Amino acid sequence: MLVLLSGCDGASEGPGGPARIVFSGSAVGREAELVRSQLGRFMAENPDVMVEVQATPDAADQRHQLYVQWLNARVGEPDVLQLDVIWTPEFAAAGWILPLDSLAPERGAFFPATLAANSWNGRLYALPWFVDVGMLYWRTDLLDGPPATLEELARMARARDPETTPYGFVWQGARYEGLVTVFLEHLGAFGGEIVDEEGRVAVARAPAVDALRFMTAAVAEGGWVPSAVLAWREEQTRFAFQNGQALFMRNWPYAYSLLADRSASEVAGRFAVAPLPVAGAVLTSAPNAAPTAALGGAQLAVNARSRHPDAARRVVEYLTRPDQMLERARVLGHYPSRPDLYDDPRLAEALPVPAAEARRVIERARPRPVIPVYTELSTILQIWLHRALTGQRDPAMALAEAAREIERLLERVRLAPTAVAGATP
């Protein structure tokens, strides 16, 4: 499992030798090559540290399960862990990862949402490595511009020619985490929240009900959001848009390069991206309504049991420097978590999406609830959202049930509202 990067014989450091750090994260294909290359440069600049890469599954749920097993057993390796954006508060509350306050960036060095997602009880526990956000893909050959509001999106979708473009808007509606991110984006558009700033469950309030009613009606109308989306994940929506079947698509940035491939995509050169729209005055009067993008991406954290925490922190700091992020953008198309880089011409050359458009979307990013039991909360929401969307429950009733179950969950783990509210600085 361990791949030695230093060119040595793989033995552990002896007395007075370099500190041995194990890095655990993505270790497949081009990303593995890039990680090894960057860590090789780190070791050349830091001869007192030897870094090894420990491969883990690329599937998020499998990696999470493996991390939980290791960290719950209080092992000291791996020293540096690549985390999903929703794992940081869980690992921090469990005492599995160290605070990184010594690496706390200057205000504005990272997008605010990325720092909020990686903070727990006012302390920073991971540094954002790269970001992922929900985007609106739209057909430039069929429209003059993207919609600014959901009302405009619905009007454009209804006005399409169903003979040539069967679907108006496609998104991820299967019962999994992707459904929660789609709901979060509609929720923000209507000015709602899952958990409010005081840590109270807010998912059954009027803006949330309005958001879910809009989603449910769009599916029930029969056509402009096809009922098929209720079984779709990212790739099914991509194929529908890529084959020219949809006017709009909600998806992550990874889809852009695939859609631009003229050898496989019918919409290559005929699409663009934009922020997901806000609900306009016709749909909501909520003062907090705003275009919203669900935040995803990867973070780097340090094992609380690491034998060499200072050396591990240096690895995290190095990998999240601007030059390393620019290289990731050029090689892998990953979006940097530092806003200043979006003014760098090198990033404009590296990203498939125009840097200014990407920044507009990322600035609207919102983290999912920053709480240690988010996985359990998400499972509850997935069930009740899907029941509403499939017509098994009225949206208001479904969200009321979801709210009651989430409140019971927080009570069961003794996570008081003040603790939830204090999750972000």
Sequence and secondary structure as in RCSB ss.txt:
>XXXX:A:sequence
MLVLLSGCDGASEGPGGPARIVFSGSAVGREAELVRSQLGRFMAENPDVMVEVQATPDAADQRHQLYVQWLNARV
GEPDVLQLDVIWTPEFAAAGWILPLDSLAPERGAFFPATLAANSWNGRLYALPWFVDVGMLYWRTDLLDGPPATL
EELARMARARDPETTPYGFVWQGARYEGLVTVFLEHLGAFGGEIVDEEGRVAVARAPAVDALRFMTAAVAEGGWV
PSAVLAWREEQTRFAFQNGQALFMRNWPYAYSLLADRSASEVAGRFAVAPLPVAGAVLTSAPNAAPTAALGGAQL
AVNARSRHPDAARRVVEYLTRPDQMLERARVLGHYPSRPDLYDDPRLAEALPVPAAEARRVIERARPRPVIPVYT
ELSTILQIWLHRALTGQRDPAMALAEAAREIERLLERVRLAPTAVAGATP
>XXXX:A:secstr
 EEE SSS S    TTS EEEEEEE  SHHHHHHHHHHHHHHHHH TTEEEEEEE  SSHHHHHHHHHHHHHTT 
   SEEEEETTTHHHHHHTT B   GGG   TTSS HHHHHHTEETTEE  EEEEEEE EEEEETTT SS  SBH
HHHHHHHHHS TTT  EEEE   SSSHHHHHHHHHHHHHTT  SB TTS B TTSHHHHHHHHHHHHHHHTSSSS
 GGGGG  HHHHHHHHHTT EEEEEE TTHHHHHT TTT TTTTSEEEE   B  TTT   TT    EEEEEEEE
EEBTT S HHHHHHHHHHHTSHHHHHHHHHHH  B S GGGGG HHHHHH SS HHHHHHHHTTEE    STTHH
HHHHHHHHHHHHHHTTSS HHHHHHHHHHHHHHHHHHTT  HHHHHTT  
